[in-house]
Amino acid sequence: MDKGIQQDIVYTFFAKYGFIGYQACALLSQHWLIDNACTIPNEDALRPGWKTELLGKEKQSENAELLKELGNIETKKYDIFAKALKWGRNRKIFGIALAYPIIDGIDTEKPFNIDGVKPGSFKGIAIIDPYWCRPEFSAESIINPLSAEYFTPAYYVFNGHRIHRSHLLIWLNDEPADILKPTYQY
């Protein structure tokens, strides 16, 4: 067989198994086996749980009541376990997981500034499927491959609402090569 034909066959084989799209990923994740493959590793990782601590032994004993209250807030008010499970599951299903900490009174179009967060303004975490957003780039991130932000969206737009990437928790599977990023919506 001609070497050129062999290379074409190999390329065609792998090219047809490229990214299938987020909707197809969501549809396939309904199958029990795929659902288990996407869910069980995250359940296993979360099963041991976690412990909220303050730095320093003296802080632990001084603030035992506060730590107990924080534990109750994590589990009862914000259901952090369920949010973490969905975040990890989305990463397995879509290759990307987006979490948005909902904080009242901050400008999400500007980079995140912890000094702008007021006590009591945290309202929870939204886990967002990637097909509900679109990336938005700065000129520098599109045209200059020498930029540290090359092919990295500056903003994600959700239903017309621009959010600077520093306000999001973005968890990627293996990152594709730059040339393929448009296919995966970055």
JODA-V492713 format. One record per pair of residues at least 12 apart in sequence whose C-alpha atoms are under 10 Angstrom apart, sorted by the first residue. I is the first residue (numbers start at 1). J is the second residue. D is the distance in whole Angstrom. If there is no record, write none. Layout:
i=<I:I>
j=<J:J>
d=<D:D>
This chain:
i=<18:18:19:19:19:19:20:20:20:21:21:21:21:21:22:22:22:22:22:22:22:22:23:23:23:24:24:25:25:25:25:25:26:26:26:26:26:27:28:29:29:29:29:29:34:34:35:35:35:36:37:37:37:38:38:38:38:38:38:38:38:38:39:39:39:39:39:39:39:40:40:41:41:41:41:42:42:42:42:42:42:42:42:43:43:43:43:43:43:43:44:45:45:46:46:46:46:46:47:49:50:50:51:51:52:52:52:52:52:53:53:53:54:74:77:77:78:78:78:78:79:79:80:80:83:83:83:83:83:84:84:84:85:86:86:86:86:86:86:87:87:87:87:87:87:87:87:88:88:88:90:90:90:90:90:90:91:91:91:91:91:91:92:92:93:93:94:94:94:94:94:94:95:95:95:95:95:95:95:96:96:96:96:96:96:96:96:96:96:96:97:97:97:97:97:97:97:97:97:97:98:98:98:98:98:98:98:98:98:98:98:99:99:99:99:99:99:99:99:99:99:100:100:100:100:100:100:100:100:100:100:100:100:101:101:101:101:101:101:101:101:101:102:102:102:102:102:102:102:102:103:103:103:103:103:103:103:103:103:103:104:104:104:104:104:104:104:105:105:105:105:106:106:107:107:107:107:108:108:108:108:108:108:108:108:108:109:109:109:109:109:109:109:109:109:109:110:110:110:110:110:110:110:111:111:111:111:111:111:111:112:112:112:112:112:112:113:113:125:125:126:127:127:128:130:130:130:130:131:131:132:132:132:132:133:133:133:133:133:133:133:133:133:134:134:134:134:134:134:134:134:134:134:135:135:135:135:135:135:135:135:135:135:135:135:135:136:136:136:136:136:136:136:136:136:136:136:136:137:137:137:137:137:137:137:137:138:138:138:138:138:138:139:140:140:141:141:145:150:151:151:151:151:151:152:152:152:152:153:153:153:154:155:155:156:172>
j=<180:183:94:180:183:184:94:183:184:94:131:183:184:185:93:94:95:129:130:131:184:185:94:130:131:93:94:90:92:93:94:95:90:93:94:129:131:93:93:89:90:92:93:94:92:93:89:92:93:89:89:92:93:85:86:88:89:90:91:92:93:94:85:86:88:89:90:92:93:85:89:85:88:89:92:84:85:86:87:88:89:91:92:81:82:84:85:86:88:89:85:85:88:81:82:84:85:88:81:81:71:81:67:71:67:68:70:71:74:67:70:71:67:124:123:124:122:123:124:125:124:125:124:125:99:124:125:126:127:99:125:127:127:98:99:126:127:128:129:99:126:127:128:129:169:170:171:127:171:172:127:128:129:130:171:172:129:130:170:171:172:173:172:173:129:173:129:130:131:172:173:184:130:171:172:173:174:175:184:129:130:170:171:172:173:174:175:184:185:186:127:128:129:130:168:169:170:171:172:173:126:127:128:129:130:133:168:169:170:171:172:125:126:127:128:129:167:168:169:170:171:124:125:126:127:128:163:165:166:167:168:169:170:122:123:124:125:126:127:167:168:169:121:122:123:124:125:126:167:168:116:117:118:120:121:122:123:124:125:167:116:117:118:120:121:122:123:117:118:121:122:118:121:162:163:164:167:155:161:162:163:164:165:166:167:168:154:155:156:161:162:163:164:165:166:167:155:162:163:164:165:166:167:154:155:163:164:165:166:167:163:164:165:166:167:168:166:167:168:169:168:168:169:158:156:158:184:185:158:185:156:157:158:159:155:156:157:158:159:160:161:162:185:153:155:156:157:158:159:160:162:185:186:152:153:154:155:156:157:158:162:163:165:182:185:186:152:153:154:155:156:157:162:163:164:165:185:186:149:150:151:152:153:154:155:156:150:151:152:153:154:155:154:152:154:153:154:178:178:178:179:181:182:186:165:178:181:186:165:185:186:166:167:168:168:186>
d=<10:9:10:9:7:7:10:9:9:8:9:8:8:10:8:6:9:9:7:6:9:10:9:10:8:10:9:10:10:6:6:9:9:7:8:9:10:10:9:10:10:9:7:9:10:9:9:9:8:10:9:8:9:10:10:8:5:8:8:5:6:10:8:8:8:5:9:8:9:9:9:10:9:9:9:8:6:9:9:6:7:10:9:9:10:9:7:10:9:9:10:9:10:7:10:8:8:10:9:8:10:10:9:8:7:9:8:7:9:7:10:10:8:10:9:8:10:8:6:8:9:9:9:8:9:10:7:8:7:9:10:9:10:10:10:10:7:9:10:7:9:6:8:9:10:9:8:10:8:10:9:9:7:9:9:10:9:10:9:7:7:7:9:8:10:10:8:7:9:9:9:9:9:8:6:5:8:9:9:9:7:7:6:4:6:9:9:9:10:9:8:7:7:7:10:8:6:5:6:9:8:6:5:7:7:10:7:6:5:7:9:7:6:5:6:9:9:6:5:7:9:9:6:5:6:8:9:10:10:7:5:6:9:7:8:6:4:6:9:7:7:8:8:6:5:5:6:7:9:10:10:7:9:9:5:4:6:8:9:10:10:8:8:9:5:7:7:7:8:7:10:9:9:10:9:9:10:9:9:7:5:6:9:9:7:10:10:8:10:9:6:5:5:9:10:9:10:10:8:6:9:9:9:9:10:9:6:8:6:7:10:8:9:6:6:9:9:9:10:10:10:10:9:9:10:10:10:8:10:9:10:8:6:7:10:6:5:5:7:9:9:10:9:9:8:6:5:7:9:10:10:7:9:9:5:8:6:5:6:9:9:10:9:10:7:7:9:5:6:5:6:7:9:10:9:10:10:10:9:9:8:7:5:5:7:9:9:9:9:7:6:9:10:10:10:7:8:10:9:7:9:8:9:7:9:10:9:7:7:9:7:9:9:10:9:10>
